[in-house]
Amino acid sequence: MGVFAQIAKGSIAPEPDHPALDQLLRAEDDGSLFVNTEDTLPSRCSDGRRPITPLATIAPALPGGSLSLLVALAATRGISDPQWGAKDLSARLAWAGAGGSIHAGPDDRSSGCIALDQLTRIITFANEQEELLRQAADELGLPTATSYPLGSLLGEQIDSAGVYDLFDDKTADAKPLRDVHPEIAIVINHQKGTTIDQNVLDSIGDIDVFDVDAWSLKEAAIWLADNYDVDRTRALSAMSAFTVASLAFLAGPTMTVICNE
């Protein structure tokens, strides 16, 4: 994943020969790393940390969980309020039975989610690195079909605290996560209807991975187009760009990237 390594600027970068990598790669190769999910819309964050309380459902994961849909919605229809329409999106997701969700910090009083807390910086980074980001997205199987998919959001500020308060106010769901980050790889999962089985990660050892259920990007773009009459291709491109930029903001250039086709 040479192009992604060029834009990866984060601090999470375990040693390339981490002792658990071989077991992780074997589990990916034989399919045991994944578990089926009936949910199609992402409602878990790619953050590999386990929740303090058990997951209520096994659901697809993208950066920030429902935040990925919010970014796509804002990029395609414009900004309507400081929370970018989060309240309406959360209500529609709840009505659809998807249950909008983000994760909380370990104290359950702050987001603790870099994708949300650093959103404006991630968008700036995505626009500054647009050419390389597009190449990295292609490399990961997350093509950005439209030009400057996050260009309309450049310079826009989001009320991150307000979005967090909305989810923490039980309009949707904020899941507190533990405060350690032992991610040893990024897993880009293209196998529709599946997500990473965190029980398998626990059986391997004290490791986490960044889980990106890439197949759910298309499902989310279809849902946004059906519910908001936005351009499906642009919504998909916006989520792809946001996914790659968020991963690059978290991971260092030596992070192992696994693509599950």
N, C-alpha and C positions, 0 to 999 in steps of 0.2 A: 504494500500500500504506500508506494513512494510519494504520490502527490499529497495524500492526507498528511504524511509525516512533515511535509514542507509547511503546512499551515498550522499544525498542532502546536499550541503555545502554552498548554496547561501545565500544572505542577504534578499531576498524577501520572507517574511513569515508573512502574515496577521494573525490576531487572528483566531483560529479555529472556533469560533462561530460568524464570521462576519455576520452582520445583513442581508446582501444581499444573503448569501449562500442558504437560503431556496428557494428564488425566482429563483436563478440560477438552483438549483437542480430540481425544478418543471418544468422549461422551458426545461431542458435536458430530463426529464422523458416524457413530453408530445410531444416532438419533435419540439416545437416552437423555440428552440434555434438555429436551423439550417436552412440553405437556400440552395437550389440546385445550383450547378455550372456545367457548361458544360466543363470547363477546367479540365484536368486530371493531369497535371504536376504542382508541387508546385511553385508558384511565389510570395508568400507572406511569410513574416517572422512570426514565432510563437509569436513574441513580440505582446502583446495585445494592445499597444498604437495605437491610431488613427492617420492616416496621417494628415498632415497640410492641404493638398489638398485632395479632395475626391478620393476614390479608383476608378480607371478606370474600373476594372473588379472585379468580385467576384471569387476568385481563391483559390485553396488549399494552406495551410500554413504548413511549416516545418521550423526548426531553420535556420535562415539566408536566407530563400527563396531558390533561385537558388544555394546558397552556399552548401546546402546539396548534390546536384547533383555533384558539383565540388569536394567535399570531397570523394564521392563514386568513382568518375572517377579517382582521384589520387590514391586512395587506391587499385584500381583494375588494373590499367595499368601502374602505376608508375609516377614519377615526370618528367615533360618535361621542365619546366621553373619556375622561382620564383613565377609566378602567377598560377602555377599548371594547365595550359591549360585553364584559364578562358576566354581568348579572343576567342578561338575556340568554347568553349562551348556556350558562349553568342551568337556567330554568328549562330550556329546550332539551338539554341532555338528560335532565331528570325526567322530563315528560316522556322521552324516548326510552327510558329505562336504562340509560347508559351510566348515569351518575357521574357528573363532572367531578374530577378529583385532582388535587395536587398533593405534594408532601410537605410536611412541616419539619421544623428543626427539632432536635432532641428535647428541647424544653417545652415544645408545643405552644410557644408564644411568638414564634417567628417563622418565616418561610423556611429558611435553611436550604432553599433551592437556588442554586446558582443560575439556572435557566430563567427564573423569575427575578431574582434580586439583581442580576447583571444583564437584564434583557436589553436595555438600550445600548450597552457596550457590545453585546453579542451582535446586535443588528448593525452597529457601526462597523464592526470587524467584518461581518459578512459582506457589506458593501465595499469596503476597502479591498478585500481579497476576492472580489467577485469572480475573476477569471480563474484563479486557482481553485476556489471553492467549487465552481462548476465542474472542473476536471476531477476534483476529489469526489464529488457527488456521483459522477459517471463511474468512477473507479469502484465505488461502493454499491452501485446499482440503484442509486437514488437520483435519477436525472432531473435537471432543472430545465424544463422545456421553454420557459419564457425568460426574457432578458430582465436583469435586475429584479428578481422576484421579491426582494425585500426593500427595493429602492424607495417605495412610497412611504416606508416607515422611518427612513433615515432622518435623524434629528427629532423625532417624536419622543416625548417622555411618557412613560406609563406610571400610573399610581400603583406601584408594586405592593405597597403596604395595604392599599385599599382592596386589591385583588386577593391578597392573602386573608384579610379580614372577612371578605365575602365567603370564602371557602371555610374559614374557621368558624363562621357564624352558623354553620350547619345548613346553609343554603345548598352547599355541596358537601365535599368531604376532604378534610385535611388529615393525612395519616402521619403521625409522628414517626421519625426514623431515628435509629441509634446514631451515635456521633462518631462512627469510624468509617473509613473509606478504603477498604482493602481490594479495590478493583484491580484485577491483573490483566484484563483484556476488554475489548469492545466486541460484542457479538451483533452482527447485522443479520437479522433473521428474515429471510424471504419466504419461508415456508408458511403458507396461508393457514390460519386457524390454529397456530401454535404460539407458545411463548416459552421463555426459559422456566424450567422447574427449579425453583430455589432450593428445594429439598436435595436435589442432586449436587448443587454447589456446596451445601452443608456437608454432604457425604464426602466430598473431595477434601474439604478442610476449611479453614478460616479465610475464605476468599469470596469476593463479589466480582461481578462483571457489569459493564454498562450494557443494558439490554435495549436494542432497537428493533422493534417488530416492524420492519420496513413494509411488509404487506399491508399493515393497517393504515399506512399513509393514503393509499388509494381509496380504501373504504371510508376514511375520514373526509377525503376530498369529495366523494360522491355524496356523503351525508350533508356536507356544507352546501354543496350545489343544490341539493333537493330542498333544504330547509331555508336557505337564504338567497337562492337564485344568483349565486356568485359564479364566476368562471371556474369550472372544475380544474382545468389544466393549470391555471394560475395559482389556485389554492394548493394543488399538489406540489407545484414548484416552490411555493413559499415554505411549505412544511419541510420539503427536502433540504432547502437552503438553511433553514433554521436548525434542522437536525445536525447537519454537518458542522455548522458554525458552533453550535453548542458543544459538540464532541471535541472540536478543536480547541475550544476555550477551556475544557477540562483536562484533556489528555496531553501528555508530552509526546514528542516525536518517536520515542522508542516503544510506545504502547502497542501491544499486539492487537491486530484487527482480524477477526474471524468472520467470514461471510458464509452463511448457511443458505444454500440455494434450495 
